[in-house]
Amino acid sequence: MRLRPIAVLLAAAACGPSSKPSAPGGGPPGPRTENVSMAKVGLEAASLDQGADPCTDFFQYTCGGWLAANEIPADKARYARFTEIDDRKDKAVRAILDELAAAPQTDPAKQKLGDFYASCLDEAAIESRGLTGLAPLLGAVDKVKDNKTLLAAVALLHKHGVFAVWGLGTEADFADSTTNIVYLDTSGLGLPERDFYVKDEFAPARKAYQEHLARLFGLLGKGKVSAGLATDVMALETRLAKLTRTGVERRNPVAMYNPTDLAGLTKQAPGVDWTAYFTALGNATPGKIAVTTPDFMSGLSAVLAETKPDAWRAYLTAQVVSRNALALPRAFDDELFKLEQALSGVESRPERWKRCVQSTSFALSEILGQVFVEKHFPGESKATAVKLVAAIADVMNEQMGGLDWMTAETKVQARGKLDRIEALIGYPDTWRTYDFEVSRQNFSSNRLAAQAHEAHRQFVKAGKPYDRSEWLMPAFMVNAYYNPLANNTALPAGILQPPFFAAGRSVAANLGGIGMVVGHELTHGFDDQGAQFDAQGNLKNWWQAADLAAFQSKGQCLAKQYSSFEVLPGKHVNGELTLGETIADLGGIKHAFLAYRALRAGADTVFVADGLSEDQQFFVAVGQAWCSKDRPEEALKRLTDDVHSPPKWRVNGSLRNLPEFATAFGCKAGAAMAPKETCTIW
């Protein structure tokens, strides 16, 4: 699919030629109206629910037809438009990998891709190897008898990407974004999030998890002691969970940044020989270390001292096996799936090839990304997307200049930061290489090697300059992001396709789709977290005090509003948890709308699509990008561990705060989608 330059989309609205009629009386000509179908502009009439009132429930209006026509597949907990794109992407990636696996390749990198994928598909070989592929890790775990051997096992697991007990990563220093430092974080829970261990509503999940652990230890030959080991692991993880910050607390960058060094860390957690730990990782002098959760570190020594070796061995074994189930015999894989069923409500496991595509995508992401781009991302696409980002950034800059709640001093800082945001479009300029060996016959060793490679790549960054050009997700990913430490945004090739973007769509449809995504990511630079980082990516206050107070008050308006949205009976959105995404959604849609208006200004033809004006087409494109449905178990889980609101409320919540939406659909004041009290920031 070749994407046309933005100038062509602007002039013709992707709907064919038109002519300018003369205005009555010889005056200046006005725009000509052309009636077309929704399909002509790139929208889906079948996805609408024409019986729904857009001023009451716009999500139902735009997605009701789609919701009625689509059931959640048995192997999924959520089915959405993103899922549709992901499925198409997975099939495209599968075709690439099938071709590479089918015959020897002259390119060593492509041979590595084919061999890795083929080894994952070879279930007979995986079955015959049993647990031998994990022997290096499980052997170290079996030797745990005291603090020293426990630490040795934890370090070995961390070297292979299994972050039990605590987590470790390398990222730009919040205080000096030019340099990478080590971050120590909480990690190692078998359930999705700390609230699963402490809240009554998740008692069924805890029961299911403990029963799963007992069965898992039974598969490992623990026999009569399996139930006791499961109890021990549950008790240990509960202690770790209680030392872990809540999802809302983790959204405070200042609280999450607690710099120290090796000596300071030893004082915080004297029960750990940190020098031995970092030496085992290959970096005996890590330099500056940031601790995300001091209470976790200060409480860790007691956990280490008071937990018996049997419990540690059981816990670490469960961590190793659970995180590598795809590389183990079917009985282990089946058991891990039973837990997934209990937590998410899924009915069946995805086909093996889909999971092998995902595993290969993680292990060799940039080799695969390079091949994907060659086949599925034509050269003009990148240039087109760059122009689109620039158009939305221009609108944002103009809007910032007119804010009535922000002083001139803060506006200079905000607009300066916006001007410095770099857009990474499509794919990296330089592709990473992978120097580990891949065996076509041994998937478990391949998987461990890939995990060790990535862990090492992260570890060795400490103390080195921060690379702002590094991509944080692969080119084929159906997603996008903003990175406050680099002050950049990335729009991978994978998301530049319907229902977000296509050459045949109108400007209104494209700006309602991919434009909304672009605006969302740019606005993340100015959400409640991003706004705490300056133009250089440093955690630094650049606000005048009164402006900051006004900004925070506006954020609380949104948090309170979203907390009123009921998702399940008696269960509401956590407006504090989702605030950053809420700000980005609202700002993103607003700025994409204004960019669409700017691009269509002066057009000689106005297109009406099955009765929908161009403004209405824009908002329908927004809604149709988020059509989605969840299983109840998944919906409940996401209310706890997802910083995004449910898709219905990402649509209805944002649009009810935009007067442009109410005007477009003629919503009367006081309607559900046009409440008298609204919230706005950017």
Secondary structure, DSSP 8 states (H G I E B T S, - for coil): -----HHHHHHHTTS--------GGG-----EEEEE-HHHHT--GGG--TTS-TTT-HHHHHHHHHHHH----TT-SEEEHHHHHHHHHHHHHHHHHHHHHHS--SSHHHHHHHHHHHHHH-HHHHHHHTTGGGHHHHHHHHT--SHHHHHHHHHHHHHTT---SEEEEEEEETTEEEEEEEEEEE---SSSSTHHHH-GGGHHHHHHHHHHHHHHHHHTT-GGGHHHHHHHHHHHHHHHHHTS--TTGGG-HHHH-EEE-HHHHHHH-TTS-HHHHHHHTT-S----EEES-HHHHHHHHHHHHHS-HHHHHHHHHHHHHHTTGGGS-HHHHHHHHHHHHHHH---S---HHHHHHHHHHHHTHHHHHHHHHHHH--HHHHHHHHHHHHHHHHHHHHHHHT-TTS-HHHHHHHHHHHHH-EEEEES-SS-----S---TT-HHHHHHHHHHHHHHHHHTTTTSB--TT--SS-TT-S--EEETTTTEEEEEGGGSSTTT--TTS-HHHHIIIIIHHHHHHHHGGGSTTGGGB-TTS-B---S-HHHHHHHHHHHHHHHHHHTT-EEETTEE--TTTTHHHHHHHHHHHHHHHHHHHHHHTT-SEEEEETTB-HHHHHHHHHHHHT-EEE-HHHHHHHHHH-SS--HHHHHHHHHTT-HHHHHHHT--TTBTTB-SS-----
